[in-house]
Amino acid sequence: MICYEHPLNERVRTLLRLEDLFNKITYFSAKDTAIDHHAALIALFEVLDITSRADIKSDLLQELERQKQSLEALRKNPDISEAVLNQVLKDIQITFRSMLDISGKVGEHLRENEWLMGIKQRASIPGGVCEFDLPSYHYWLNTDPELRRKDFEQWLTPLIPIRDAFSIVLHLLRKSGKTFSHIADQGVFQQTGSGYTAHLLRLKVNEHLPCVPEISANKYALNIRFIPLESEQKTKVYEEDVAFELTFCNL
């Protein structure tokens, strides 16, 4: 099964983008080649762009506090494991305190690094980070991989509370949903009602089906069309019935 996630508000969309970028940074920075470390640095610059446009710190602090209060109310629920609940609350408390220790805007330590900002500026130009454009960056990419990894650790350490915070929020969001099985008749599924106050939709479909879902939703209706992979026409719909699982997740 392939899982397709569709955010239904801007905040969740931003958190999913940050999650994807941090996963790339973790993956590429663990490698040894200069190309991998360049990819990790580009992903880090994209994290910087996202955090500079939105008040991520304030939003995450508010959401962690809200989740803490919601989870505290579940203490007397016999269906909830007290050990698991206590661990989640502990993680929230530790992350919340770490977030409060962040001074200034998220990523400010990177913006104050002139060398990094020079690379970031050139990286926005196609082919702008060639060795003749940035000889000092070329030198860095040819240093020992362990030294480069230590630099990444230094750059990423102040961002770890942000990573931990959105990881907790997305974990709770994904675990909140109820899953339903549906059939898209001739590749089309529609549902109306008042149940679309969800923050995230998770759709699972057989990985061998040669089609992908196109999802649109608002507070009144949900529409899903399965588009054939080989189709060059966006209006063309997969002509066979498609079985899928749909989960509505809500914070």
N, C-alpha and C positions, 0 to 999 in steps of 0.2 A: 504494500500500500504506500502511495505517495501522499504526504500531508501538505495541503496548501493552506496557508494562514492568510486571512484577510482582515486587516484592522479596520475598525469602524469609527475611529476618531484619530485626531492628529497626535495625541499623546502616545497612544499605543503604537502608531506608525513610527514615531520617533524612537521609541524603545526597541522596536524590532530592528530598526536600522542600526542602532548602536550595538545590539547583540550580534548582528551579522558582522559588523566591522571589528568588534573585539575578538570574535572567533577567528577572523582572518589574521589579525595581529598576532594572536596566540599561535596559530598554525605556522605562519611564515617566519616569525621571529625565532621559532624553535629550530628552523633549518640552518644550514651553513652557508649557502651560496649568496652571492651579492644580489642576484635577481630576487631571491626570496626576501631578503632584508629590505630591498627597495620596495617590494610590494607591501611589506609590513608598515613601512614608513608612510607610504601613500594612504593606507587605511587609517593610520594615526592622524594624518592631516584631515581626513574626512571626518573623523571623530571631533576634531577641533572645530571644524566648520559647523557641525550640528550643535555642539554645546555652546557655541558663540551666538547662535540665533535664538535659542530658547533658554528659559530659566530652568534648566534641568535640575539643579540642586534643590530649588524651592519646591518644584513639583514632586520630586521623589521624597523629600522630607514629609510633605503633606500626605502623600500616599502611604508611606510607611507608618505614620501615626494613625491614619485611618484604618489600615489593616490590623495594626496592633489592637485597637479598640474593638474591632469586629471579632478578632480571634479570642480576646479575653472573654467575650460574651459566650464563647463556646465551651468554657471550662466545665460546665455542669451537664454537657451533652454526653450521654452514655455511648453514642456512636463514634465519638472522637477519641483517638488515642491521646492520653495525657502526655506521654513521653514525646510523641511527635509534635504535639502542640507546644510543649515547653521548649523544644529545640528550635522551632520556627520563631517563637517569640524571642528567644535568646539571640538568634541570628539577626532579627530585626533590631533589637536593642543595640547590639554591637555595631551594626552598620549605621544606625541612626547617629550614634555618638561619633563614628568616624566621619560621617558626612558633615557634622557640625564643626569638625576640626579643619575642614577645607576653608582656607581664607581666600577672599576675593572670588572672582569668577572661575568656573571650572576650566582647567587647562591654562591658567594664567602663567604658570611656570614655563610652558612651552612657547607662549607668545612672547615671553621676555628673552627667549633664546634666539639671538640674531642669526646665528648659523642655520638653525632649523627653519626660521622664517624666510631666509634667503632661498633655501631649497624649496620650500612650499610655494613661494612666488614663482620660481622657475618651473615647478612641476605643473603649473596651470597652463604652460605653453607646450603644445605638441612637440615632443622631442627636446624639451628645454633643459633636461638634466644630463645632457651628454658630458663626457669628460672635459671637453674644451670649454663648456659653459661653466662647469662647477668643478674645478680641479681638486678642491678640498673635499668635496663629496666623493669624488672618484677615489681619492686617497683613503677615505673612511671605509668605502666599500671593499677596499683591498687589505684592510687590517684583519687581524685574527678574528674569526667569528665569535669567539668567547668575549672579546672586547666589545664587539658590536652588541652582543646580547646584554652585557652589563649596562651599556648606554640605554637600550630599550627598557631595562628594569628601572633605571633611574627616571626615565621619561614617564613610565606607566605607573609607578608606585603611587603618586598622588591621585591617580585616576581610579585606583582599585575600589575605594568606597562607592564611586558611581557605578562601576561594574557590578559590585555586590548588590547594590540597591535595586538596579533594574532587573537583575537576575532573580531576586526574591519576588518582586512585583510580577514579573512574567510567569514565574513558577506558580504563584498563587492564582494568577489569571487563568492559566491553562488547566489547572486542577479544578477550577470552579465549575466547569461546564458539564452539561448533560448531553450525551450522544444519542442521536436518532439515525435510523437507517431509512433511506429513501431511494426512489427510482426516478430518474429523469427520463420521462417519456420522449423517445426520439431526441434525446440530448437536451431537453428543456425541462427546467424545474422552476415553479413559481409558488410562492406562499405569501399570503397576506395576513395581517393581524397586528396585534400590539406587542408582539414578543421580540421586537428588534431593538431593544434598548441595550443589547449586548455590546461589549467593547471589542470582541474578537470572534471571528468565525474560523473554525478549523474543519476543513473538508478533506476526507480521505477517500481515495479512489484507487482501483487496481492499477498497479504500475505498468501492466502490459497493455492497457487500453491506449490506442493511439490518438488521444485527445486530451485537452487541458480545459479546466473550468474558467469561465469568465464570470466574475461575481459582481453584482451591484446590489446595494441594500440601502434602505433608509428606514425611518421609524414606521413606515406604513407597509412596506413590502420587501420581499427578498426574491431576486431573480438570478438564476444560474443557467448559463448556456455552456455546453461542452463543444469546443471548437476543434475540428480535426487538425492534427499536426501538419499534414501536407497541404492544407488549404491556404491559398494566397488571398482568399476573400474573407474579411472579418465577419461578414454577415452569414457565412455558411456555417451550418450547425451539424454536429455528428448525428447521423441518421438512425443510430441504434439506441436502444434503451441502455441507460448507464446506472448501475447500482453504486451508491456512495454512502458514506457516513458523514453526518454533519453535527458539529458540536458548537453550542452557543456559550461563550465564555464571558463572564461578567465580574468585575471587581466589586 
